[in-house]
Amino acid sequence: MREPTKYCVLLSLLTLFLSHQTFTQTNIPEKIQFIHITNEDGLTDTYIQCIVQDKKGFIWIGVQEGLYRYDGQKFKVFRHSPDDPNSLGRGGVFVLCEDKSGVLWIATGGGGLNRYNADQENFTRFLNPEDSSAMHNFILALYEDKSGTLWAGTQYDGLFSFDTKTEKSTYYKNIPDDPTSVSENRIWTFFEDSRNNLWVGTLSGGLNKFDRTTKKFTRYLHNPNDPTSISFNTIAGVREDKSGNIWIATFGGGLDKLTYKDDNQIPIFVHHKFDPKIPSGLSSNYLVFIHIDDNDILWLGTSEEGLCRSVSSLNESSGLSFRSYKHDPLDKFSLLGNYVSWIYQDKSGLLWIANQGEGLNILIQSRDSSNFIVINRMIPILSAATMLLQSVKINPECCGLELTIKD
């Protein structure tokens, strides 16, 4: 009897995944297919808010009611228990971050900053030292900078840095009469660029650049009288391409590229907005997530128009154009929904796309020596035993998922 084919999705696929050398503007597929993971597969809470992979290969999924750990076959669920001080903090899980030492940190919507203690499989909670109420422990953003400092952005109390060794926090809040303070106290996102600038995106106060030496913020706000200002003041995400350009996803104003005029560091924001007259343009101005992969391909999650990606890499000289992928009720292998809340590329090159309220999609692509092939046939991942995808499991030797395909 012939043995089924096994594919170990290797770490080296990061350099092959969606390679611009093969996946060019002329052969990018108009349709791509996805594995679906839903409540039928054990993901009972489909309001997915974040995804991360740890050093052991486990996929962690933050949802409205807790935290899932996925090993490729089954889920382990962690939830808040009022009677257990070592359970997950209350509120939904908004962001996950694994630090350089392999510790998983969890931002909750009311239970503060949590640390996962892997040996005991429990949690340590770190609350606002001035107020332990849910309102003042609501964290929307979490990020580790190059020095190992954690940065947390809150719903009402600005941002704070957290020293994981001393377990001490330093808060930074908006001061009404101080233009060098953070522009507002509702923080949505962080990003540290190659120049060591820490970017802070807010819910309605635009973009901030934080100088960690002077402890001062520079604000970038939308000015309707200045077409080179940032397009909108709700900042969903910030990323940097390989050329050092900063890209900003806004919720309401589309996509911005930050450049500087000459050498005098005057910022200029170049806008990319939805235009129904341009079929290859941006599919929506309401962006909720931004990701740039290792090949400088830009991926955008929208609130109503599905997944959007750049046709070519951002470092190519051709103009920026996009292709979008939406839910199609007649295509069972399309996206589960059109609200894309998170995009994550794991260590083996798989792209995980969260559809809030619908479930999780996985895009798996590889290639042989000459071209890209789809490893599986994009069938529901845990109901696949009788179909083409026989099994999916963590393979620690290759730091990824091992896929067994029926020939």
Secondary structure, 3 states (H helix, E strand, C coil): CCCCEEEECCHHHHHCCCCCCCCCCCCCCCCCCCEEECHHHCCCCCCEEEEEECCCCCEEEEECCEEEEECCCCEEEECCCCCCCCCCCCCCEEEEEECCCCCEEEEEECCCEEEEECCCCEEEEECCCCCCCHHHHEEEEEEECCCCCEEEEECCCCEEEEECCCCEEEEECCCCCCCCCCCCCCEEEEEECCCCCEEEEECCCCEEEEECCCCEEEEECCCCCCCCCCCCCCEEEEEECCCCCEEEEEECCEEEEEEEECCCCEEEEEEECCCCCCCCCCCCCEEEEEEECCCCCEEEEECCCCEEEECCCCCCCCCCCEEEECCCCCCCCCCCCCCEEEEEECCCCCEEEEECCCEEEEECCEECCCCEECCCCCCCCCCCCCCCEEEEEEECCCCEEEEEECC
